[in-house]
Amino acid sequence: MDFTWSEEEKSVFSEFEKLCRERIEPRAEQLDRNPSLELIKDNLNILAQFGYLGAPLPEKYGGGGMRWTAYFTMSEYLAKACASTHLSALAHTLLCANFIAMFGTEEQKRKYLPDLAKGRKIGALCATEPSCGSDLGALKTKAERIKGGKYVLSGTKAYVTNGPIADLFIVLARVPVDNSNSKKHEGITAFIVERDSRGLSVGNPYDKLGVRGSPTSDLYLDGVEVLAENIVGGVEGDGFKQVMRVFDIGRVGLAVFSLGIVSACLEECIRYSKERYAFGKPIAAYEEVNFKIVDMQITVDMGRSIILKSAWMHDMGLEDAGLLASCAKLFVAERATKNASDALQIFGGLGYIKGTKVERLYRDVKLGEIGEGTNEIQRRVIFKRLMKQYGYL
Ligand SMILES: Cc1cc2nc3c(=O)[nH]c(=O)nc-3n(C[C@H](O)[C@H](O)[C@H](O)COP(=O)(O)OP(=O)(O)OC[C@H]3O[C@@H](n4cnc5c(N)ncnc54)[C@H](O)[C@@H]3O)c2cc1C
């Protein structure tokens, strides 16, 4: 494994770090307090102008062709600056555009990727439903074949990141399977659905605990007609397998989300522990404070290492890349939740007050343990993959 960066990559990292620090971070507090669709769209536009939204997508379709190791290194700056903006960019690039880049037909890539890569269209992935998230195989949204090579989609999707601002949705729906012995995820198919489709509507943004600036909503499909050519990859029934592979890379993105938050906590705590005095000394003089800060540093170092290795495995196309992605997401998210709680503790009463940065980070961080498969589901995924590796499945 070689994580040395080219001069060009180094220069992109430093420009991107500056952009996140100067233009995204100063808006993070406002986005959290008064979530605004205009503001998050503007942030995404800033990232698009820089080339970040399309950075890992193939150059042939307007992307930057960046390797995953470099892309996730950049992403940490964004997650550190504003977790909400990072989450919306992740859903756009990794869950929607990359879905099409990985599995779309040549025509779908040519039609949709250039706009997604340049941020002219915003994307979302609609997998979860009100009655199922972890158990995606139980999804109820229906896709019925009708005449003229079309399908009619009906159902409700829940927790759609970017729902209120997206132009393009990848919707997982169930096409009836003519086989009574079929497994429950057979028939699940991914459709590309455009926002202006008749019968499609989007709910109001949820009022959330954290990542409040990243708009999340329901998506309602009431007899939405979609052409067969909008099935991702063109084959009915491939949706479940496809989305699991998409999550393999998306989970690295969510590990970076948690990492960036810890990195921000660390910086805040180092500063505050030198400024705040108790019993005649800065609180940095007390071991109980120091050890919490050290634990944050360990998460940052170990998290970065596991994320880079996992990204490198994706770059190399190695089979176990997904297994390490689950490990990375689980490991960093669990530690990050504890680290953010410690950060709030270091700030004492001030940490409990709105407007203190660690208070926001403490709320934002929890999503890392829920999105793209909860901690419990990650452990199941890891165990299943291990059993497979050892030849028991
Ligand atoms: C802010 C936010 C953004 C999101 N963005 C998106 C998005 O863009 N697209 C999308 O499709 N979804 C999105 N989600 C949904 C997210 O992926 C789901 O919430 C998550 O997968 C968990 O599903 P659930 O909420 O239905 O929980 P459930 O599946 O109902 O789980 C409830 C609890 O039971 C546990 N549990 C369930 N099954 C098992 C089991 N077999 N063994 C042990 N424990 C189990 C879970 O770990 C959890 O603790 C988002 C969620 C949030 C909060």
The ligand as a Tripos MOL2 file, in Angstrom:
@<TRIPOS>MOLECULE
LIG
   53    58     1     0     0
SMALL
NO_CHARGES

@<TRIPOS>ATOM
      1 C1        -30.4600   11.5060    8.7990 C.3       1 LIG1
      2 C2        -30.7360   10.2310    8.0680 C.ar      1 LIG1
      3 C3        -30.4710   10.1360    6.7130 C.ar      1 LIG1
      4 C4        -30.7680    8.9660    6.0080 C.ar      1 LIG1
      5 N1        -30.5790    8.9380    4.6580 N.ar      1 LIG1
      6 C5        -31.0280    7.8720    3.9430 C.ar      1 LIG1
      7 C6        -31.0100    7.8880    2.5130 C.ar      1 LIG1
      8 O1        -30.5240    8.8350    1.8790 O.2       1 LIG1
      9 N2        -31.5520    6.8310    1.8480 N.ar      1 LIG1
     10 C7        -32.0830    5.7640    2.5080 C.ar      1 LIG1
     11 O2        -32.5570    4.8490    1.8340 O.2       1 LIG1
     12 N3        -32.1090    5.7010    3.8560 N.ar      1 LIG1
     13 C8        -31.6010    6.7420    4.5940 C.ar      1 LIG1
     14 N4        -31.6440    6.7110    5.9690 N.ar      1 LIG1
     15 C9        -32.2350    5.5590    6.6390 C.3       1 LIG1
     16 C10       -31.2240    4.6890    7.3630 C.3       1 LIG1
     17 O3        -30.4140    4.0100    6.4470 O.3       1 LIG1
     18 C11       -32.0170    3.7480    8.2820 C.3       1 LIG1
     19 O4        -32.5900    4.5580    9.3000 O.3       1 LIG1
     20 C12       -31.1730    2.6600    8.8760 C.3       1 LIG1
     21 O5        -30.7650    1.7490    7.8910 O.3       1 LIG1
     22 C13       -31.9320    1.8860    9.9760 C.3       1 LIG1
     23 O6        -33.1770    1.4940    9.5320 O.3       1 LIG1
     24 P1        -34.4780    1.8080   10.4160 P.3       1 LIG1
     25 O7        -34.4430    3.2200   10.7880 O.co2     1 LIG1
     26 O8        -35.6640    1.2980    9.6990 O.co2     1 LIG1
     27 O9        -34.2570    0.9650   11.7480 O.3       1 LIG1
     28 P2        -34.7930   -0.5250   11.9990 P.3       1 LIG1
     29 O10       -34.3840   -1.4020   10.8890 O.co2     1 LIG1
     30 O11       -36.2150   -0.4600   12.3540 O.co2     1 LIG1
     31 O12       -33.9500   -0.9240   13.2900 O.3       1 LIG1
     32 C14       -34.3420   -0.5310   14.6080 C.3       1 LIG1
     33 C15       -33.3160   -1.1110   15.5770 C.3       1 LIG1
     34 O13       -33.3360   -2.5420   15.5280 O.3       1 LIG1
     35 C16       -32.0290   -3.0110   15.2500 C.3       1 LIG1
     36 N5        -32.1220   -4.2120   14.4000 N.ar      1 LIG1
     37 C17       -32.8710   -4.3660   13.2800 C.ar      1 LIG1
     38 N6        -32.6710   -5.5680   12.7580 N.ar      1 LIG1
     39 C18       -31.7650   -6.1950   13.5590 C.ar      1 LIG1
     40 C19       -31.1440   -7.4870   13.5230 C.ar      1 LIG1
     41 N7        -31.4010   -8.3640   12.5640 N.pl3     1 LIG1
     42 N8        -30.2470   -7.7710   14.5000 N.ar      1 LIG1
     43 C20       -29.9690   -6.8770   15.4640 C.ar      1 LIG1
     44 N9        -30.5210   -5.6590   15.5540 N.ar      1 LIG1
     45 C21       -31.4140   -5.3170   14.6010 C.ar      1 LIG1
     46 C22       -31.3220   -1.8800   14.5310 C.3       1 LIG1
     47 O14       -29.9070   -1.9850   14.6290 O.3       1 LIG1
     48 C23       -31.8820   -0.6770   15.2820 C.3       1 LIG1
     49 O15       -31.1590   -0.4780   16.4580 O.3       1 LIG1
     50 C24       -31.3150    7.8430    6.7010 C.ar      1 LIG1
     51 C25       -31.5270    7.9270    8.0820 C.ar      1 LIG1
     52 C26       -31.2720    9.0960    8.7620 C.ar      1 LIG1
     53 C27       -31.5600    9.1500   10.2490 C.3       1 LIG1
@<TRIPOS>BOND
     1     1     2 1
     2     2     3 ar
     3     2    52 ar
     4     3     4 ar
     5     4     5 ar
     6     4    50 ar
     7     5     6 ar
     8     6     7 ar
     9     6    13 1
    10     7     8 2
    11     7     9 ar
    12     9    10 ar
    13    10    11 2
    14    10    12 ar
    15    12    13 ar
    16    13    14 ar
    17    14    15 1
    18    14    50 ar
    19    15    16 1
    20    16    17 1
    21    16    18 1
    22    18    19 1
    23    18    20 1
    24    20    21 1
    25    20    22 1
    26    22    23 1
    27    23    24 1
    28    24    25 2
    29    24    26 1
    30    24    27 1
    31    27    28 1
    32    28    29 2
    33    28    30 1
    34    28    31 1
    35    31    32 1
    36    32    33 1
    37    33    34 1
    38    33    48 1
    39    34    35 1
    40    35    36 1
    41    35    46 1
    42    36    37 ar
    43    36    45 ar
    44    37    38 ar
    45    38    39 ar
    46    39    40 ar
    47    39    45 ar
    48    40    41 1
    49    40    42 ar
    50    42    43 ar
    51    43    44 ar
    52    44    45 ar
    53    46    47 1
    54    46    48 1
    55    48    49 1
    56    50    51 ar
    57    51    52 ar
    58    52    53 1
@<TRIPOS>SUBSTRUCTURE
     1 LIG1         1 GROUP 0 **** ****
